[in-house]
Amino acid sequence: MTPKERAEKSAAAMWAGDEASKWFGMQIDEVDEGRAVLSMTVGPEHCNGHGTCHGGVSFSLADSAFAFACNSRNKSTVGQHTFMSYLAPGRAGDRLTATAEEVSLTGRSGIYDVKVTNQDGVVIAEFRGVSRTVNGQHFEE
């Protein structure tokens, strides 16, 4: 099995039980070893009292991309801590894309950067997540 095939199979197994990402309206656009791209369209239900995309929604998109990237090797991996900087507002109708890239993987700890952009390529937010591999797999190998 190639690393990309393993990542896709891990993502499919995770997606089957990921009701939160589905509820937000996210979709997986791409997965590979140490990388994931997820997207969603901002609806009125995702907007706050300022009329912009709620920070928790864009955070959730980034967090889900982080999860699929750090679980791409068929090893159960969780977030240890995260940080997000908001750079521009998302608005209803925007198509947000979160691209997660592995920065470092040493032993059971990984670092991932996620960039959230809109349909025009404007960076909405930047996210950094630190992961920790725990016991378990997403499928039998």
N, C-alpha and C positions, 0 to 999 in steps of 0.2 A: 504494500500500500504506500502510495506517495504521501509526502507531508500534506499536500493540498487535499487529497482524498480523505486523509485522517481528519483534517480540519473540517471538511464539509460533513463528514459522518458525525463528528462530535457536535457540530452546530445543529444538525438535524435532530439529534437525540436531545439536546438541550431545548431547542425550540419547541419540541413536542409538549414540554411541560411548562414553558415560559408564558404563563397567562398575563403577566404584567406587561411585557413588551407588546404582546398582541393587543391588549386593552388600550395602550397608548396609540396604537395604529402604526407601529414600527414594522419595517420589513428588513430582512437581511439581503443586502445587495451583493456582498462578496465576503468570503472567508478564505484564509490561507494560514499557514503556520505563523503565529505571532501577529496576525493582522485580521481586522474585521471592519466592514463598512456597513452601517445600518442607516436607514433614512425613514422619515415620516413627514407628513404634511401637517402644519400647525392649523388646527381648527379653532373655532370660537371657544370651545370648551377647554382649550389649552391656554387661554389668555387670562391675564390677571386684571386687577382694577385699573392699571395704567393702559390697558388695551394692547399689551405686548405679551409675547410668549412667557409664561411663568417659568422662573428659573429652575424649578423642580422638574419641569417637563424636559427642558434642554439637558439638565443634569441626568435625568433618567435615560435619555437617548445616548449620551456619552457613556454612562455607566453600563448600559447594555452592550455597546460596542466593545468596551473594555472587557466585559465578561466573555464575549465570544472570542476575542483575541487571546486572552490568557488561558482559555480552556481548549485551545485548538490542538493540543497534543494528546487529547484523550486522557488527561489527568485532571481530576476534580480540583478546581482552583477557585479560591474566593478572594474578594477584595479585603485587604488589610487596612488601608486608608487611602483617601482620595482628596483631591483639591481641585477646585474649578474657579477660573477667572472668567467673568462675563465681559465681553468686549463691545458688543452691539446688540440691539434688541432684535428678536425674531417677531414676526407679525403673522396674524391670521392669513392663511393662504401660502405662506412660505413653505418651501420644501427644504427641510433641514437634513443634512447628511453628517454623520459622525464617522470619522475615519480613525481607527485605533491602530497604533503601530508599537510593536515591542521595541523598547530601548535597551533593556538589559534583562538577562535571565541567568541567575546564578543559584545553583542548588534549587531550593524550593521557593525562592523569592524572585519576583519579576517587577519591572517598571515599565509602564505603558503610557504613552502620550496619545491623547485623543483631541482632534480638532473638529469642531462643529461649524459647518458653513451653511450658508443659504444657497438658493438656486443661482445666485449671481456670483458666487465665490467669496462673498463677504464672510469673514471669520466672526462668528457669533460668540464663541466661547472656546477656551482651551482648558483641558482637563488632564490631570496626571493621576494615575492610579498605581498603587503598589499591591501586588498580589502575593498570595501564599498558597502553595499546593498542599492539599490535604489528602487523606486516603480516599480512594475510589476512582472509577472510570465511568465514562458515559456509555461505553459499549464494550463487549468482550472482544479482545484481540487474541 
